[in-house]
Amino acid sequence: MSLPRLLRSPCARALTSSPFKHNSLRLPPSSRFFSSSRRRLESLRVEDDLSSKLPGIDPVKLDVTKTITPKALVPNQDLVFGRTFTDHMLSIEWTASQGWLPPRITPYQNLSLDPATCVFHYAFECFEGMKAYKCEKDNSLRLFRPDKNMQRMNKSAARIALPTFNGDKLVELIGTLCKLDERFISSEKGYSLYLRPTLIGTQRTLGVGPPGSALLYVIASPVGPYYPTGFKAISLEATDYAVRAWPGGVGDKKLGANYAPCIVPQLKAAKKGLHQNLWLFGPEEYITEVGTMNLFVCIRNKETGQKELLTAPLDGTILEGVTRDSVLALARERLEPEGWNVAERYVKMQELADAESEGRLIEVFGAGTAAIVAPVRKIVWRDRTLDCGLKPTEEAGEIASRMKGWIEGIQYGDEDHPWSVKIQ
């Protein structure tokens, strides 16, 4: 492959392309140290090469090979998150010279990769987490806001020099996979089909550079509640000895490389009887996000007494959660008319502690695709434990419960909503 040809590929374009728009971020004076990320991200931007003629993903060319050994269904109550998989998988190969090759649905199977494949050595990998649901009233299959997942996956791919793709085409193919494995999708509330689109660099090389080949594949797993405890309150460690992400980094991208370094701190938290880490950043100890979720806090404003729903802003250091965006949109539509102030702003850990000690902390909850909504009972910070507003007999606060009900109502088709996309 000649160097000029490689530089014309989507893979090379992605190396220097970024969707980040610095005008969308307003930073308070107390947070100016984040502003350096603007310059770093701006330096990664170039105009897309719109003249590329490489073939894109084409669902018309899909080849389907059905399994001849269908798996036995696992009863809902026995499902462990991410341990059971359906009969089939979707895979699409890409090369810098040929673009996206015809997609294939095959029986679920192992991948065969050379030991020198670049994903093993330089972490050319990104993924998404999304779910398919079965609507009991019309037996339809639905995806929840799949366009948001496709947008985020393309951002992740672009940041690590992997090829981008037409999200609508991939959603169409994912729908075909869901229909083929429909028997794994339960209509019972709390259960769904977790979908894991994954994109890896597959070039066989120990040289460091944009991969000349890649594999996009999708596997599916029937799941119930993310936490074994179900919809019950969790406890967090406010972690200040390690950092998950930093300005100018890739904390807002869904890369496997962002998750492995967080496991040791999570194990340390687990030894204290805590479920997840609440990542703090900087000397001010700003609240960012939880290990697998974005975080929301409900407090009463100290000066006005107004109820506020707060979450960290999208500054490049936290994941652009689909559920986060959904919670914010629903809160602005349904809570603001009730007098709530909904805001994306930096919250210091000390501010949260002060609200708790002064009786102004109403509740705290996490939000993410896997758990949807996870109420928080307590946060351990330094030498103190913050009570997050739940009574001993309560597992969820009012807002977390309402959000869970609203989102699940949309996901399962109880409420007609454009976020619930029927699989045709």
Buried (B, 14 or more C-beta within 10 A) or exposed (E): EEEEEBBBBBBBBBBBBBEBEEEEBEBEEEBEBBEEBBEBBEEBBEEBEEEEEBEBBBBEEBEEEEBEEEBEBEEEEEBEBBEBBBBBBBBBBBBBEEBBBBBBBBBBEEEEBEEEBBBBBBBBBBBBBBBBBBBBEEEBBBBBBBBBBBBBBBBBBBBBBBBBBBBEBBBBBBBBBBEBBBEBBBBEBBBBBBBBBBBBBBBEBEEEBBBBBBBBBBBBBBBBBBBEEEBBBBBBBBBBEEBBBBBBBBBBBBBBBBBEEBEEBBEBBEEEEBBBBBBBBBEBBBBBBBBBBBBBBBBBEEEEEEBBBBBBBBBBBBBBBBBBBBBBEBBEEEBEEEEBBBEBBBBBBEBBBBBBEEEBBBBBBBBBBBBBBBBBBBBBBEEEEBEBBBEEEBBBBEBBBBBBBBBBBBBBBBBEBEBBBEBE
